[in-house]
Amino acid sequence: MMTVRPIRVEDAESLFDMMCALDGETPFMMYEPGERIGASDSGSLRGRIAEALSGGDCALIAEDKGGIIAGYIWAERGRLNRVRHTAYVVVGVREAYRRRGIGTEFFKRMDEWARASGVVRLELTVECANTAALRLYQKSGFAIEGKRIKSMKLGDAFVDEFYMAKIV
């Protein structure tokens, strides 16, 4: 049984640990294994969560019955008036919890938040090779708007990303 709920400031340490573990499980997140620890910590994540909640962002976690965080979705609204109607989305689900409907539920809840919050445009990027995520995003109504050539580097190889968006 999985519970999807809004994130709370007190989730910061558990979420940070989950994100660090996720970085080691997949090459498709922005951080490389161990890199997040040098760039951040649960204390700074605590501040980001508080800012997100006060700024009207959507930040949800999925946790199992033991309280273990299985994944998260974070939609950060534009802060300036001209882009306040947009939000950039980041999502990640731990490998052991994939293909259980968590991503689908995240996007359903995010759509509800967007409608209630006046967010009209949701945006995200995905590595072109990440076919599972690409299918989820397309199933959730996102469309490819373009390709970011050599936008990331994995080891010695450059990889491309799709830029995707959804009009709510």
C-alpha positions in Angstrom: 0.0 0.0 0.0 1.4 3.3 -1.1 0.3 6.8 0.2 0.8 9.9 -1.9 0.7 13.1 0.1 2.0 16.6 0.2 5.6 16.9 1.4 6.3 18.4 4.8 9.4 20.2 6.0 10.0 17.4 8.4 10.4 15.0 5.4 13.6 16.7 4.4 16.1 14.2 5.8 14.2 11.2 4.5 13.6 12.8 1.1 17.3 13.7 0.8 18.4 10.2 1.6 15.9 8.8 -1.0 17.2 11.3 -3.6 20.8 10.2 -2.9 19.8 6.5 -3.3 17.9 7.3 -6.5 21.0 9.0 -8.0 22.8 5.7 -7.6 20.1 3.6 -9.2 19.6 5.4 -12.4 21.6 7.5 -14.9 18.5 9.5 -15.7 18.5 12.0 -12.8 20.5 15.2 -12.9 22.9 14.3 -10.1 25.6 11.6 -10.4 26.0 9.2 -7.5 27.6 11.0 -4.5 27.4 14.4 -6.2 24.2 15.6 -4.4 26.0 15.2 -1.0 28.6 17.7 -1.9 26.1 20.1 -3.4 23.4 20.0 -0.8 22.2 18.5 2.4 18.9 17.8 4.2 19.2 21.2 5.9 19.2 23.1 2.6 16.4 20.8 1.3 14.4 21.8 4.4 14.6 25.4 3.3 13.7 24.6 -0.3 10.6 22.7 0.9 9.5 25.6 3.1 10.0 28.0 0.2 8.1 25.7 -2.2 5.2 25.4 0.2 5.0 29.2 0.8 5.5 29.8 -3.0 2.6 27.7 -4.0 4.6 24.9 -5.6 3.4 21.3 -5.8 5.6 18.9 -3.9 4.4 15.4 -3.3 5.9 12.2 -2.0 4.9 8.5 -2.1 5.6 6.5 0.9 5.1 2.8 1.6 3.3 1.5 4.7 6.6 1.6 6.6 7.0 5.3 6.0 9.8 4.8 3.4 9.8 7.4 0.7 9.5 5.7 -2.6 9.4 8.7 -4.9 8.6 12.4 -5.3 7.2 14.9 -7.8 8.0 18.6 -7.6 6.5 21.2 -9.8 8.1 24.6 -9.2 6.0 27.6 -10.4 7.5 30.5 -12.1 8.1 33.3 -9.6 7.7 36.3 -11.8 4.3 37.5 -13.0 4.9 36.7 -16.7 5.7 33.0 -15.9 3.6 32.4 -12.8 1.2 30.3 -14.9 4.0 27.8 -15.7 5.7 25.1 -13.6 8.8 23.0 -14.2 8.4 19.4 -13.1 11.0 17.0 -11.6 10.0 13.5 -10.7 11.8 10.4 -9.5 10.7 7.0 -8.2 13.0 4.4 -6.6 13.7 1.3 -8.7 12.0 -1.1 -6.3 8.8 0.9 -6.5 8.5 1.4 -10.2 5.7 0.1 -12.4 3.2 0.3 -9.5 1.3 3.3 -10.7 3.1 5.9 -8.5 4.1 8.1 -11.5 0.6 8.0 -12.9 -0.8 9.0 -9.5 1.8 11.8 -9.2 0.8 13.3 -12.5 -2.9 13.0 -11.7 -2.5 14.9 -8.4 -0.2 17.4 -10.1 -2.9 18.1 -12.7 -5.4 18.7 -9.9 -3.0 21.1 -8.2 -2.4 22.9 -11.5 -6.1 23.5 -12.2 -6.7 24.7 -8.6 -3.6 27.0 -8.7 -4.0 28.6 -12.1 -1.0 26.8 -13.6 -1.6 26.4 -17.3 1.7 25.0 -18.6 3.7 22.2 -17.1 7.3 21.6 -18.5 10.0 19.0 -18.0 13.0 17.5 -19.8 13.8 13.8 -20.2 16.8 12.1 -21.7 15.8 10.7 -25.1 17.0 7.2 -24.0 14.7 7.1 -21.0 11.8 5.4 -22.8 9.9 4.4 -19.7 9.7 8.0 -18.4 8.9 9.2 -22.0 5.9 6.8 -22.1 4.7 7.9 -18.7 4.9 11.6 -19.7 3.2 11.1 -23.0 0.5 9.0 -21.3 0.1 11.9 -18.8 -0.5 14.4 -21.7 2.9 15.8 -22.3 4.1 16.4 -25.8 7.7 16.7 -27.2 8.3 20.4 -28.1 11.9 20.0 -29.1 15.3 18.3 -28.6 18.1 19.6 -26.5 21.2 18.3 -28.3 24.2 17.3 -26.1 22.5 18.9 -23.1 24.0 16.5 -20.6 27.2 14.4 -20.3 27.2 10.9 -18.9 30.8 9.8 -18.4 32.5 10.6 -21.7 29.3 10.6 -23.8 26.9 13.5 -24.5 23.2 12.7 -24.4 20.2 14.5 -25.8 17.0 15.4 -24.0 13.5 16.0 -25.1 11.9 19.2 -23.9 8.3 18.4 -23.1 5.2 20.4 -22.0 1.6 20.0 -21.3 -1.1 22.6 -21.4 -3.5 22.0 -18.5 
